[in-house]
Amino acid sequence: MNKLLHLHILLIMAILLPAGSFSQSIEEQIDTMLMEKFRGDEPGGTALVVKKEEVIYRKAFGMANLELDVDMKPEYIFRIASITKQFTACAILKLMEEGKLSLQDNISKHIKDYPTHGHTINIEHLLTHTSGIKEVTEMDKVTSEVMKNDKTPEELIDFFKYEPMDFAPGEKYHYNNSAYIILGYIIEILSGKIYSAYIDSVFFQPLGMNHSYYGNTSRIIKNRAAGYQKRGEVFENADFMSMTLPYAAGALLSNVDDLYIWYHAVMNDKVVSRESLEMAHTSYTLNYGKPTGYGFGWYLGNIQGSPMIRHDGGINGYLTSSLYLPEEEVFAAVFSNCDCNPPGNLAVKLAAITIGKPYTWDEIEVPEETLRSYEGVYEIEDDGQRVIFYEDGYLFTMRMGKSKDKIIPYEKDKFFFENAISTLEFERNKKGKITSAVSKGTGLAVTWVLTDKPVPNIEAAEEESDILEKYVGKYQLAPSFIISITRDGDQMYAQATGQIRFEIFPLEKHKFFAKIVDAQFIFHLDDNNEVTGLTLVQNGEHKAAKITE
């Protein structure tokens, strides 16, 4: 074919074909995703993707400082919050390799006066969030004022060590910052160095992590992005927190570049031995044989079947996410300098695009009669019930205290969650009757067992605007623990002492639920239709609170 004619045909095709007919590059797909998340005039974020030591993507979006009108840059430094835990876990493993401790040591061997309440709480329990020790962030006495004050590791531990155990060690998994505070103190005792000095001298300096630090609000740190929070539609500087409080559970600072250096070193046995790393990256198993999906400082999961290690972080003003795919040698991280932009699933989606396994499914048509056949009440071991119901041409799932989620069919008996990265696959017996469903995401698969319970009426009641105003006020659960209910138009918000504000949604008349926590708020009215208090329903417990103003 004449070259000129061939070019002419290509030009005609380019004009006639609709936009999007040609597949986007990885960079274009990630650009689209991140630009939807981070607006140019708001707090922003940084992102890095590396595959087999080659940088696939490295960009920044939005603002690093709203007051000074400073744009975000990829090298800017953030609080990495709970990503700190993997550094703490590796420090413990190094001390183990040096013969200074055993993972089976009772913690009282190293902290002599620690009250174990008649239990054997070993170091492995601390690493895996299975100790049963009271979680410090869930204690009523941890107020916003307390969080402003510096504390030594001993003072931090004294804050929770006399509290009753939540469960026997190894019986349950419950995410636990208290445990990592204890681990930090054990590192100090056995190394003879304060935690910050140990991490700096053993990890940061040898690995060339020149933009990583232990958090300090007084120290001048070049390229540190300011942290923000959002109240309604208004951005504010993040509430102050002494960085002595998150300590070994969440006090480190870094940027996406240094975090890649860390992951590369970890995965190439430059931090701990291969044997130690395999322990860290193996799911802990509870006393009765159930895996938790967490190792030592990392969650264990997968992206469409590709094994993954991962950890996210959240702290005043900052949200972070990082992961690594060992088989594909892919690292991905997304950092945000506002509590309003959770980046967790973004890092997963970036990695999924990079390995050619994006979370995209094509919807298929399913008759209403077939969709209704999936309706029912499903039970999940240790995690309550899920209701699946039909509404306006689609199936939805819901549990009390949560919003409803649309599930969309893409194959026979297979559905994907709208705006999520999870699927739900229904299982049938030999007679073709649905017996259960398996939820598959980035963690362990979870089985939902169909019961014979009737589907309840779960349509949320719409509250009138004049009724919403009645709920506004402060409700006291304890002398130093207040739940503030506020309103912005038809949107209602709740904020507990020392915690972030979050939106709540009507479930029934006088009853609301939260999306970001498993909680319900039931308001009580007297004979004059005036609000007198509320009941907080969370983790199966009912706590009454009187309105104070």
Summary of the structure (lengths in Angstrom):
residues: 549
radius of gyration: 25.2
end to end distance: 82.7
largest distance: 88.6
contacts: 1719
relative contact order: 0.10
helix: 25%
strand: 31%
